[in-house]
Amino acid sequence: MKIISWNVNSVRARITNIVDYINQSNPDILLLQEIKTQDINFPYEDFKKIGYNSYVFGQKSYNGVAIISKQELEKINNSFIKDDFKQSRIITAELKLKKKKIELINIYVPNGNPVDTEKYEYKKEWLKKFTSNVKKKIQKNSNILIAGDFNIIPEEIDVHDFKRYENDALGRLEIRKKYRELINLGFKDVYRFINKTKQEYTFWDYFAGSWQKNYGMRIDHFLLSNSLIENIKSININKKPRSKEKPSDHTPIELEII
């Protein structure tokens, strides 16, 4: 089974690229972040035409997450945490893989910049609530997959110039510690678990030739609970969509599980 996570930076602006990508890569499930549209304006038909169901938690102009799936999913939930700013950032569903029921959690973590504003406090509180609720969830179902745009640089190897981000909301030590707290509940960062020393990125800014110079960062992640590690077949960061015309500033991560 092929599961994709991709911050598309506006699903409607990127729909041609997304459909092209689906036709080329044939995923079973896409976890989309930053769809930037209300549910009513989501391009359901574009996905339906190529054989996919859409489960959407949208918001006007900002944020928003969606799960696009070939198979029908169960227990769709948009209220995994109580969001203080009422932003659309998490959608969950239940997926059946062989005899296992897997809790799919698609997230778009707040950016948190600038660090001296309420945006940073919101990010910290959001992560605290999220980790607390994952801890409760894992006691009921140990098979959990968390994916999305975490807006966290886990380690120095995960960004082209770590010094620039040491005091940024993506790279601050206390934020990286929160990522570690989440993993310590019983997860693996799948990319880093498979690729111990490889330096690849999932995001390149639109500015200053970041893509051309490969000035990127790895902030989009798949976390898989330890009970599912044996199911990993492969993980890949597919850079091709970032090179297209009118691309998202993120590129898809592709996880295959068996």
NUDRENKOL-136759 format. One line per field, with one value per residue: residue number from 0; residue in one letter; x, z, y of N, C-alpha, C, O in turn. Coordinates in pm, whole numbers. Example, Ala and Ser with C-alpha at 12.3 -4.5 7.8 and 13.67 -1.06 7.14 Angstrom:
// residues 2
n: [0, 1]
res: [a, s]
nX: [1319, 1285]
nZ: [780, 708]
nY: [-569, -225]
caX: [1230, 1367]
caZ: [780, 714]
caY: [-450, -106]
cX: [1320, 1290]
cZ: [780, 787]
cY: [-330, 3]
oX: [1424, 1341]
oZ: [846, 804]
oY: [-332, 114]
***
This chain:
// residues 258
n: [0, 1, 2, 3, 4, 5, 6, 7, 8, 9, 10, 11, 12, 13, 14, 15, 16, 17, 18, 19, 20, 21, 22, 23, 24, 25, 26, 27, 28, 29, 30, 31, 32, 33, 34, 35, 36, 37, 38, 39, 40, 41, 42, 43, 44, 45, 46, 47, 48, 49, 50, 51, 52, 53, 54, 55, 56, 57, 58, 59, 60, 61, 62, 63, 64, 65, 66, 67, 68, 69, 70, 71, 72, 73, 74, 75, 76, 77, 78, 79, 80, 81, 82, 83, 84, 85, 86, 87, 88, 89, 90, 91, 92, 93, 94, 95, 96, 97, 98, 99, 100, 101, 102, 103, 104, 105, 106, 107, 108, 109, 110, 111, 112, 113, 114, 115, 116, 117, 118, 119, 120, 121, 122, 123, 124, 125, 126, 127, 128, 129, 130, 131, 132, 133, 134, 135, 136, 137, 138, 139, 140, 141, 142, 143, 144, 145, 146, 147, 148, 149, 150, 151, 152, 153, 154, 155, 156, 157, 158, 159, 160, 161, 162, 163, 164, 165, 166, 167, 168, 169, 170, 171, 172, 173, 174, 175, 176, 177, 178, 179, 180, 181, 182, 183, 184, 185, 186, 187, 188, 189, 190, 191, 192, 193, 194, 195, 196, 197, 198, 199, 200, 201, 202, 203, 204, 205, 206, 207, 208, 209, 210, 211, 212, 213, 214, 215, 216, 217, 218, 219, 220, 221, 222, 223, 224, 225, 226, 227, 228, 229, 230, 231, 232, 233, 234, 235, 236, 237, 238, 239, 240, 241, 242, 243, 244, 245, 246, 247, 248, 249, 250, 251, 252, 253, 254, 255, 256, 257]
res: [m, k, i, i, s, w, n, v, n, s, v, r, a, r, i, t, n, i, v, d, y, i, n, q, s, n, p, d, i, l, l, l, q, e, i, k, t, q, d, i, n, f, p, y, e, d, f, k, k, i, g, y, n, s, y, v, f, g, q, k, s, y, n, g, v, a, i, i, s, k, q, e, l, e, k, i, n, n, s, f, i, k, d, d, f, k, q, s, r, i, i, t, a, e, l, k, l, k, k, k, k, i, e, l, i, n, i, y, v, p, n, g, n, p, v, d, t, e, k, y, e, y, k, k, e, w, l, k, k, f, t, s, n, v, k, k, k, i, q, k, n, s, n, i, l, i, a, g, d, f, n, i, i, p, e, e, i, d, v, h, d, f, k, r, y, e, n, d, a, l, g, r, l, e, i, r, k, k, y, r, e, l, i, n, l, g, f, k, d, v, y, r, f, i, n, k, t, k, q, e, y, t, f, w, d, y, f, a, g, s, w, q, k, n, y, g, m, r, i, d, h, f, l, l, s, n, s, l, i, e, n, i, k, s, i, n, i, n, k, k, p, r, s, k, e, k, p, s, d, h, t, p, i, e, l, e, i, i]
nX: [84, 56, 119, 90, 224, 171, 221, 37, 4, -230, -487, -656, -514, -313, -416, -390, -121, -134, -315, -177, 46, -74, -166, 77, 205, 26, -94, -237, -345, -362, -237, -313, -197, -242, -450, -602, -875, -1233, -1456, -1673, -1576, -1387, -1209, -1369, -1474, -1267, -1097, -1268, -1319, -1088, -1097, -1098, -1194, -1278, -1196, -1248, -1126, -1164, -1076, -1130, -911, -677, -461, -608, -681, -678, -787, -729, -850, -838, -983, -1277, -1278, -1304, -1457, -1402, -1263, -1263, -1190, -968, -800, -869, -866, -728, -736, -921, -849, -815, -652, -606, -700, -843, -861, -974, -794, -783, -547, -461, -500, -488, -602, -549, -481, -503, -344, -350, -166, -120, 99, 117, 315, 455, 624, 658, 897, 862, 598, 237, 192, 396, 362, 115, 184, 344, 158, -29, 120, 167, -95, -157, 35, -37, -293, -234, -95, -302, -455, -289, -298, -537, -532, -261, -159, -60, -35, 119, 126, 244, 284, 500, 631, 875, 1219, 1395, 1671, 2014, 2111, 1894, 1850, 1972, 2136, 2191, 2250, 2114, 1858, 1845, 1724, 1474, 1123, 1096, 1327, 1412, 1542, 1358, 1132, 1218, 1259, 998, 911, 1069, 961, 711, 786, 900, 685, 645, 717, 864, 1054, 1011, 1159, 1414, 1474, 1512, 1700, 1985, 2194, 2149, 2102, 1834, 1565, 1232, 1112, 1148, 1201, 1026, 1180, 1489, 1624, 1617, 1538, 1689, 1945, 1939, 1876, 1726, 1489, 1398, 1092, 856, 699, 678, 555, 561, 405, 573, 474, 415, 643, 757, 605, 698, 792, 922, 1051, 1033, 1147, 1005, 1124, 1045, 783, 832, 982, 818, 610, 456, 475, 406, 571, 657, 738, 621, 620, 671, 542, 564, 383, 342]
nZ: [0, -90, 55, 60, 167, 146, 142, -28, -71, -146, -285, -503, -668, -736, -861, -1119, -1123, -906, -989, -1214, -1083, -930, -1136, -1233, -1013, -877, -603, -305, -97, -31, 180, 234, 297, 395, 221, 174, 129, 166, 261, 83, -157, -239, -474, -530, -747, -935, -818, -784, -1047, -1113, -950, -667, -325, -127, 178, 380, 565, 569, 533, 492, 270, 426, 583, 643, 573, 410, 323, 66, -92, -235, -135, 71, 375, 734, 1034, 1025, 1150, 1265, 1494, 1664, 1839, 2060, 1910, 1984, 1824, 1644, 1398, 1095, 1110, 1160, 1048, 1094, 1038, 1002, 889, 722, 719, 608, 882, 1060, 1223, 1143, 1274, 1103, 1098, 992, 973, 1005, 1134, 1328, 1207, 1368, 1368, 1395, 1664, 1892, 1934, 1976, 1803, 1823, 2083, 2049, 1876, 2047, 2247, 2091, 2002, 2248, 2330, 2119, 2144, 2395, 2338, 2148, 2306, 2467, 2268, 2170, 2366, 2326, 2062, 1923, 1671, 1479, 1242, 1178, 981, 779, 745, 967, 1040, 1173, 1215, 1263, 1323, 1295, 1050, 889, 753, 532, 635, 945, 1146, 1077, 1156, 1421, 1614, 1517, 1477, 1368, 1419, 1680, 1994, 2199, 2052, 1889, 2087, 2160, 1940, 1974, 2212, 2124, 1949, 2136, 2257, 2130, 1855, 1523, 1326, 1009, 771, 871, 1019, 823, 661, 780, 763, 543, 356, 275, 151, 207, 160, -6, -13, -203, -257, -338, -501, -378, -439, -671, -565, -382, -117, 126, 357, 582, 678, 663, 759, 823, 1086, 1238, 1437, 1666, 1648, 1383, 1236, 1115, 889, 702, 372, 196, 183, 37, -79, -313, -548, -790, -837, -725, -912, -1117, -1322, -1158, -885, -563, -263, -116, -140, -232, 12, 5, 126, 148, 262, 376]
nY: [-119, 216, 521, 866, 1177, 1522, 1861, 2078, 2345, 2504, 2349, 2394, 2570, 2402, 2180, 2058, 1974, 1797, 1597, 1501, 1397, 1193, 1025, 938, 817, 658, 633, 480, 620, 967, 1212, 1527, 1858, 2203, 2292, 2513, 2592, 2609, 2343, 2331, 2431, 2254, 2048, 1800, 1649, 1631, 1448, 1233, 1154, 1019, 804, 833, 882, 1167, 1315, 1581, 1859, 2167, 2520, 2866, 3016, 2963, 2713, 2390, 2046, 1724, 1393, 1176, 897, 569, 356, 327, 499, 471, 611, 895, 1191, 1521, 1647, 1597, 1734, 2011, 2304, 2608, 2835, 2769, 2651, 2462, 2182, 1912, 1591, 1275, 918, 576, 300, -10, -262, -559, -759, -561, -265, 59, 375, 664, 971, 1287, 1576, 1932, 2122, 2423, 2699, 2890, 3112, 3473, 3412, 3562, 3614, 3556, 3351, 3168, 3074, 2956, 2745, 2586, 2517, 2383, 2160, 2041, 1967, 1795, 1586, 1488, 1385, 1193, 1017, 918, 798, 595, 410, 289, 200, 61, 81, 323, 582, 878, 1162, 1437, 1796, 1898, 2124, 2124, 2099, 1823, 1750, 1868, 1780, 1794, 2029, 2282, 2486, 2499, 2686, 2917, 2862, 2808, 2970, 2988, 2920, 2670, 2535, 2568, 2455, 2378, 2319, 2113, 1929, 1875, 1734, 1509, 1414, 1328, 1118, 951, 834, 601, 572, 575, 798, 759, 810, 885, 660, 467, 592, 667, 859, 1013, 1313, 1482, 1686, 1823, 2059, 2368, 2705, 2961, 3176, 3353, 3167, 2916, 2650, 2590, 2608, 2411, 2476, 2367, 2208, 1944, 1899, 1771, 1479, 1121, 945, 638, 395, 175, -82, -113, -110, -333, -351, -173, -108, 72, 412, 731, 1045, 1234, 1437, 1537, 1668, 1920, 2048, 2119, 2341, 2618, 2507, 2349, 2462, 2255, 1903, 1570, 1302, 957, 668, 319, 48, -290]
caX: [0, 136, 58, 164, 196, 213, 168, 19, 0, -352, -528, -716, -407, -218, -491, -334, 0, -171, -374, -66, 126, -151, -164, 211, 254, -80, -100, -363, -395, -286, -265, -281, -200, -250, -535, -642, -1010, -1343, -1504, -1768, -1503, -1285, -1231, -1407, -1497, -1138, -1046, -1366, -1300, -975, -1121, -1064, -1284, -1214, -1240, -1192, -1147, -1112, -1085, -1117, -783, -561, -460, -691, -622, -770, -741, -778, -828, -905, -1082, -1355, -1222, -1404, -1432, -1342, -1277, -1197, -1178, -871, -768, -944, -775, -760, -761, -1023, -790, -834, -515, -595, -810, -804, -948, -929, -756, -760, -436, -466, -585, -463, -672, -450, -530, -433, -355, -293, -153, -51, 138, 142, 453, 507, 702, 784, 901, 828, 456, 144, 197, 489, 295, 10, 250, 385, 37, -86, 200, 143, -226, -151, 111, -121, -403, -174, -64, -429, -498, -202, -339, -655, -491, -115, -122, -85, 48, 104, 200, 206, 380, 520, 699, 983, 1345, 1432, 1813, 2095, 2125, 1767, 1837, 2097, 2218, 2122, 2271, 2010, 1727, 1857, 1628, 1352, 1019, 1108, 1450, 1445, 1562, 1238, 1039, 1273, 1235, 857, 909, 1128, 861, 611, 849, 926, 562, 651, 715, 987, 1054, 1039, 1267, 1543, 1492, 1564, 1816, 2050, 2283, 2118, 2053, 1736, 1471, 1094, 1065, 1240, 1130, 1015, 1267, 1637, 1676, 1637, 1524, 1803, 2067, 1910, 1869, 1597, 1478, 1308, 994, 739, 743, 593, 583, 490, 419, 668, 403, 399, 774, 777, 526, 760, 860, 1015, 1011, 1102, 1111, 997, 1150, 999, 676, 883, 1046, 715, 562, 363, 477, 405, 707, 687, 730, 560, 692, 599, 563, 499, 374, 290]
caZ: [0, -103, 123, 29, 241, 61, 160, -168, -76, -223, -369, -629, -751, -771, -895, -1238, -1077, -816, -1071, -1291, -991, -898, -1254, -1249, -898, -838, -459, -248, -10, -21, 294, 186, 395, 347, 101, 158, 74, 244, 211, -28, -280, -263, -605, -513, -876, -1000, -758, -810, -1186, -1124, -863, -527, -231, -59, 314, 383, 677, 506, 596, 388, 240, 504, 649, 580, 549, 341, 292, -64, -79, -329, -58, 168, 510, 840, 1154, 992, 1266, 1251, 1626, 1743, 1952, 2066, 1858, 2046, 1719, 1555, 1266, 1040, 1105, 1177, 1012, 1121, 981, 1030, 770, 747, 646, 646, 1001, 1150, 1206, 1160, 1290, 1017, 1151, 895, 1049, 959, 1259, 1311, 1177, 1495, 1354, 1466, 1793, 2004, 1921, 2021, 1708, 1876, 2200, 1991, 1827, 2162, 2310, 1993, 2009, 2381, 2324, 2022, 2204, 2503, 2281, 2085, 2418, 2502, 2154, 2153, 2466, 2271, 1936, 1913, 1529, 1443, 1142, 1180, 868, 741, 757, 1110, 1063, 1269, 1165, 1376, 1356, 1213, 916, 817, 693, 463, 718, 1073, 1224, 1041, 1208, 1564, 1694, 1438, 1534, 1311, 1461, 1821, 2071, 2271, 1953, 1851, 2201, 2154, 1836, 2037, 2309, 2046, 1904, 2254, 2294, 2065, 1710, 1449, 1210, 913, 681, 941, 1059, 706, 607, 902, 742, 415, 370, 172, 200, 158, 141, -54, -25, -338, -270, -342, -572, -282, -508, -761, -484, -285, 19, 172, 491, 596, 782, 639, 817, 855, 1211, 1240, 1568, 1664, 1611, 1237, 1171, 1031, 767, 609, 252, 150, 195, -67, -103, -460, -574, -925, -837, -689, -1030, -1218, -1325, -1049, -787, -419, -212, -58, -235, -164, 72, -35, 214, 110, 370, 328]
caY: [0, 338, 635, 987, 1300, 1634, 1996, 2120, 2491, 2537, 2235, 2440, 2625, 2296, 2058, 1992, 1905, 1686, 1489, 1444, 1317, 1072, 937, 881, 741, 564, 606, 433, 728, 1092, 1298, 1662, 1969, 2341, 2290, 2654, 2609, 2555, 2213, 2348, 2463, 2153, 1985, 1658, 1584, 1602, 1324, 1126, 1110, 925, 690, 859, 947, 1281, 1348, 1717, 1952, 2287, 2651, 2968, 3084, 2920, 2582, 2288, 1914, 1632, 1257, 1129, 753, 477, 279, 406, 495, 478, 692, 1024, 1279, 1652, 1711, 1521, 1822, 2137, 2407, 2737, 2935, 2711, 2630, 2326, 2132, 1766, 1501, 1137, 814, 439, 226, -153, -322, -700, -775, -448, -138, 165, 511, 760, 1107, 1381, 1700, 2052, 2188, 2567, 2739, 2942, 3236, 3500, 3344, 3651, 3647, 3453, 3240, 3068, 3015, 2870, 2623, 2505, 2464, 2288, 2037, 1982, 1901, 1685, 1476, 1434, 1306, 1074, 926, 853, 716, 478, 311, 220, 136, 83, 95, 463, 650, 1024, 1219, 1572, 1905, 1918, 2251, 2100, 2046, 1737, 1748, 1959, 1722, 1809, 2163, 2316, 2575, 2491, 2808, 3014, 2822, 2772, 3046, 2994, 2834, 2536, 2470, 2592, 2333, 2334, 2263, 1982, 1840, 1833, 1629, 1390, 1365, 1255, 993, 867, 762, 469, 592, 599, 888, 651, 848, 879, 520, 396, 666, 719, 974, 1079, 1451, 1518, 1786, 1816, 2197, 2470, 2833, 3016, 3294, 3351, 3051, 2806, 2521, 2572, 2591, 2304, 2529, 2315, 2152, 1828, 1934, 1685, 1352, 1006, 875, 510, 334, 63, -205, -120, -97, -452, -335, -77, -159, 176, 552, 807, 1185, 1249, 1578, 1579, 1768, 2054, 2107, 2151, 2480, 2652, 2398, 2376, 2473, 2123, 1791, 1455, 1188, 837, 552, 194, -51, -419]
cX: [88, 58, 149, 125, 253, 142, 160, 12, -107, -387, -586, -611, -317, -286, -435, -209, -32, -226, -267, 19, 56, -146, -29, 249, 153, -83, -236, -429, -302, -333, -218, -290, -200, -330, -596, -778, -1113, -1390, -1588, -1697, -1394, -1313, -1259, -1414, -1367, -1079, -1140, -1348, -1187, -979, -1090, -1178, -1208, -1279, -1169, -1226, -1083, -1132, -1061, -976, -659, -576, -541, -615, -726, -703, -809, -748, -904, -1014, -1159, -1294, -1332, -1358, -1355, -1369, -1197, -1169, -1083, -819, -861, -846, -817, -795, -863, -972, -801, -698, -501, -721, -760, -906, -892, -910, -735, -648, -421, -555, -570, -554, -573, -519, -443, -453, -278, -287, -81, -21, 158, 289, 522, 592, 610, 780, 863, 681, 369, 143, 288, 429, 185, 70, 286, 264, -29, -14, 180, 10, -222, -80, 31, -231, -352, -143, -190, -471, -419, -233, -461, -621, -343, -68, -157, 15, 17, 187, 155, 322, 390, 578, 804, 1102, 1401, 1578, 1888, 2108, 2003, 1745, 1973, 2191, 2153, 2135, 2163, 1878, 1730, 1757, 1499, 1251, 1023, 1227, 1490, 1451, 1434, 1132, 1087, 1255, 1090, 838, 961, 1032, 754, 666, 867, 800, 559, 644, 856, 958, 1102, 1157, 1402, 1575, 1556, 1694, 1890, 2128, 2253, 2062, 1964, 1633, 1332, 1037, 1179, 1159, 1125, 1121, 1415, 1696, 1699, 1632, 1648, 1933, 2056, 1923, 1733, 1599, 1380, 1215, 864, 779, 633, 642, 497, 512, 505, 603, 389, 533, 800, 701, 589, 825, 964, 962, 1097, 1053, 1118, 1009, 1090, 887, 723, 945, 946, 685, 457, 360, 439, 550, 750, 681, 678, 662, 606, 638, 492, 502, 309, 222]
cZ: [0, -45, 103, 126, 161, 103, 21, -184, -174, -323, -502, -723, -807, -830, -1017, -1200, -992, -896, -1157, -1204, -957, -1015, -1273, -1135, -842, -688, -418, -165, -20, 101, 255, 299, 321, 216, 73, 91, 171, 180, 85, -161, -314, -396, -597, -647, -946, -947, -786, -950, -1200, -1014, -716, -451, -161, 77, 352, 514, 634, 588, 487, 386, 312, 548, 572, 549, 482, 327, 163, -71, -184, -257, 36, 306, 613, 950, 1124, 1107, 1244, 1385, 1718, 1861, 1948, 2029, 1909, 1942, 1617, 1411, 1224, 1015, 1122, 1123, 1034, 1060, 1021, 899, 808, 657, 695, 771, 1099, 1118, 1240, 1172, 1205, 1075, 1059, 960, 972, 1082, 1234, 1289, 1300, 1486, 1346, 1609, 1912, 1998, 1974, 1927, 1759, 1998, 2155, 1943, 1943, 2230, 2222, 2001, 2142, 2382, 2233, 2083, 2315, 2448, 2206, 2193, 2462, 2393, 2145, 2257, 2418, 2143, 1915, 1768, 1479, 1340, 1149, 1064, 843, 747, 905, 1142, 1174, 1194, 1277, 1420, 1262, 1069, 827, 759, 637, 549, 854, 1155, 1200, 1112, 1357, 1651, 1616, 1499, 1478, 1367, 1606, 1899, 2140, 2177, 1908, 1964, 2201, 2048, 1895, 2139, 2240, 2003, 2021, 2308, 2230, 1914, 1653, 1342, 1096, 821, 749, 991, 946, 656, 722, 879, 614, 440, 251, 236, 140, 123, 94, -74, -170, -364, -284, -405, -483, -348, -593, -682, -386, -141, 78, 317, 489, 713, 766, 675, 820, 988, 1215, 1377, 1557, 1623, 1459, 1162, 1076, 898, 665, 493, 204, 186, 100, -66, -254, -495, -706, -921, -802, -810, -1139, -1221, -1216, -941, -647, -376, -135, -168, -162, -99, 45, 54, 156, 229, 316, 441]
cY: [124, 456, 756, 1099, 1416, 1763, 2059, 2272, 2542, 2427, 2281, 2499, 2516, 2172, 1985, 1913, 1783, 1568, 1422, 1352, 1185, 973, 870, 785, 641, 531, 548, 543, 848, 1168, 1438, 1763, 2102, 2348, 2428, 2673, 2553, 2424, 2229, 2374, 2362, 2080, 1834, 1585, 1546, 1471, 1206, 1067, 1008, 818, 708, 924, 1060, 1304, 1477, 1789, 2084, 2414, 2754, 3026, 3031, 2775, 2477, 2160, 1824, 1496, 1214, 980, 672, 398, 370, 387, 512, 574, 821, 1121, 1408, 1718, 1634, 1602, 1943, 2249, 2544, 2844, 2888, 2697, 2483, 2263, 1982, 1698, 1359, 1041, 678, 365, 80, -202, -465, -711, -659, -330, -28, 300, 604, 899, 1200, 1519, 1811, 2137, 2338, 2598, 2797, 3067, 3358, 3444, 3432, 3695, 3533, 3332, 3128, 2998, 2919, 2738, 2530, 2440, 2358, 2154, 1964, 1905, 1779, 1564, 1408, 1343, 1183, 970, 850, 755, 587, 369, 231, 143, 165, 99, 234, 511, 799, 1079, 1361, 1668, 1939, 2055, 2239, 2040, 1956, 1747, 1842, 1911, 1752, 1948, 2203, 2401, 2587, 2620, 2912, 2986, 2785, 2846, 3072, 2896, 2692, 2459, 2490, 2461, 2286, 2275, 2125, 1881, 1789, 1723, 1497, 1330, 1280, 1119, 896, 797, 623, 476, 593, 706, 799, 687, 833, 739, 440, 459, 736, 849, 1051, 1219, 1484, 1611, 1765, 1953, 2286, 2597, 2878, 3125, 3258, 3225, 2929, 2669, 2491, 2545, 2474, 2353, 2489, 2272, 2034, 1857, 1855, 1543, 1246, 950, 750, 446, 207, -69, -222, -116, -215, -443, -240, -151, -56, 314, 635, 952, 1207, 1397, 1628, 1684, 1909, 2125, 2148, 2301, 2500, 2542, 2445, 2394, 2347, 2017, 1667, 1361, 1065, 720, 430, 100, -177, -495]
oX: [182, -52, 270, 8, 367, 19, 263, 15, -77, -326, -568, -617, -253, -221, -432, -193, 32, -187, -266, 59, 118, -126, -22, 315, 190, -75, -337, -551, -180, -453, -98, -378, -163, -283, -636, -794, -1084, -1366, -1576, -1752, -1317, -1429, -1184, -1365, -1359, -1019, -1095, -1360, -1191, -880, -1060, -1249, -1087, -1402, -1047, -1337, -965, -1193, -978, -928, -547, -686, -540, -500, -846, -581, -932, -632, -1018, -1122, -1111, -1263, -1441, -1242, -1255, -1481, -1079, -1129, -1114, -797, -922, -756, -928, -876, -889, -1042, -797, -635, -392, -833, -647, -1020, -778, -996, -677, -653, -376, -673, -630, -580, -519, -604, -324, -566, -155, -390, 5, -106, 211, 377, 634, 629, 498, 672, 835, 645, 419, 99, 260, 443, 165, 13, 262, 267, -78, -76, 178, 4, -278, -130, 33, -258, -421, -164, -183, -518, -475, -200, -485, -675, -304, 49, -272, 135, -97, 305, 45, 439, 300, 574, 820, 1087, 1449, 1606, 1834, 2114, 2009, 1633, 2077, 2313, 2069, 2042, 2123, 1794, 1631, 1710, 1425, 1290, 960, 1230, 1590, 1374, 1404, 1052, 1008, 1239, 1064, 758, 906, 1023, 713, 599, 851, 810, 480, 574, 955, 854, 1221, 1244, 1495, 1692, 1643, 1787, 1860, 2127, 2325, 1985, 2012, 1616, 1316, 929, 1290, 1059, 1209, 1147, 1458, 1804, 1789, 1712, 1704, 2019, 2151, 1974, 1639, 1695, 1292, 1251, 772, 880, 514, 758, 375, 624, 508, 671, 356, 535, 859, 728, 538, 903, 1078, 843, 1217, 934, 1226, 915, 1085, 895, 661, 960, 985, 729, 379, 252, 439, 641, 865, 625, 689, 773, 484, 754, 375, 606, 230, 172]
oZ: [79, -88, 127, 162, 114, 101, -40, -296, -270, -429, -604, -844, -911, -849, -1018, -1242, -1004, -874, -1171, -1246, -955, -996, -1323, -1158, -767, -650, -487, -164, -19, 122, 244, 384, 204, 116, -40, 5, 249, 62, -9, -267, -407, -427, -650, -659, -1010, -1021, -808, -969, -1288, -988, -646, -503, -138, 88, 356, 565, 660, 695, 398, 486, 264, 551, 449, 504, 496, 319, 152, -59, -218, -310, 76, 348, 582, 958, 1189, 1156, 1209, 1389, 1834, 1970, 1845, 2105, 1881, 1969, 1517, 1315, 1308, 912, 1101, 1149, 997, 1033, 1066, 811, 912, 535, 807, 765, 1206, 1001, 1351, 1090, 1232, 1099, 1048, 998, 888, 1128, 1129, 1343, 1333, 1589, 1298, 1668, 2020, 2051, 2011, 1964, 1739, 2014, 2216, 1967, 1936, 2264, 2271, 2006, 2147, 2429, 2265, 2074, 2327, 2504, 2202, 2173, 2490, 2421, 2115, 2238, 2465, 2119, 1891, 1745, 1440, 1349, 1128, 1052, 880, 754, 962, 1256, 1257, 1119, 1377, 1540, 1162, 977, 705, 719, 687, 536, 877, 1225, 1290, 1127, 1412, 1751, 1646, 1564, 1534, 1364, 1650, 1873, 2139, 2219, 1892, 1939, 2238, 2067, 1871, 2151, 2290, 2019, 2006, 2394, 2271, 1851, 1725, 1278, 1086, 796, 691, 1003, 969, 615, 755, 963, 581, 533, 141, 358, 37, 66, 147, -145, -251, -479, -247, -367, -509, -316, -587, -727, -315, -55, 79, 389, 404, 829, 847, 628, 819, 999, 1196, 1427, 1452, 1569, 1412, 1039, 970, 806, 553, 512, 176, 214, 86, -53, -314, -475, -730, -995, -844, -810, -1241, -1134, -1186, -909, -618, -444, -93, -275, -40, -149, 61, 58, 120, 288, 221, 420]
oY: [135, 488, 750, 1113, 1412, 1771, 2089, 2323, 2612, 2414, 2215, 2479, 2533, 2069, 1862, 1798, 1679, 1453, 1300, 1243, 1079, 853, 757, 684, 550, 414, 567, 558, 835, 1187, 1463, 1756, 2112, 2402, 2456, 2760, 2463, 2399, 2150, 2342, 2383, 2052, 1752, 1473, 1441, 1394, 1093, 946, 922, 750, 611, 1010, 1049, 1313, 1483, 1781, 2110, 2414, 2732, 3079, 3051, 2720, 2477, 2164, 1846, 1485, 1216, 940, 703, 376, 477, 276, 562, 612, 851, 1133, 1403, 1834, 1609, 1549, 1974, 2283, 2591, 2934, 2955, 2729, 2393, 2287, 1928, 1742, 1326, 1077, 667, 365, 50, -187, -491, -676, -658, -298, -22, 335, 620, 941, 1192, 1574, 1786, 2214, 2376, 2531, 2758, 3123, 3349, 3431, 3381, 3800, 3427, 3223, 3010, 2876, 2813, 2632, 2410, 2322, 2257, 2048, 1841, 1791, 1674, 1452, 1286, 1237, 1081, 850, 730, 644, 481, 252, 119, 35, 279, 128, 260, 483, 841, 1046, 1401, 1630, 2001, 2100, 2329, 1943, 2009, 1753, 1888, 1992, 1736, 1981, 2161, 2390, 2675, 2658, 2985, 3075, 2737, 2792, 3165, 2800, 2602, 2336, 2436, 2368, 2167, 2191, 2032, 1761, 1675, 1632, 1390, 1207, 1176, 1017, 775, 710, 538, 397, 609, 705, 769, 604, 776, 703, 355, 389, 851, 938, 1145, 1240, 1510, 1614, 1699, 1964, 2281, 2596, 2838, 3160, 3149, 3182, 2849, 2581, 2382, 2469, 2441, 2282, 2568, 2294, 2027, 1841, 1869, 1492, 1276, 910, 756, 442, 142, -157, -331, -118, -197, -519, -227, -245, -91, 331, 611, 978, 1199, 1474, 1748, 1781, 2007, 2247, 2204, 2377, 2409, 2491, 2564, 2347, 2336, 2041, 1660, 1342, 1069, 679, 437, 75, -172, -605]
***
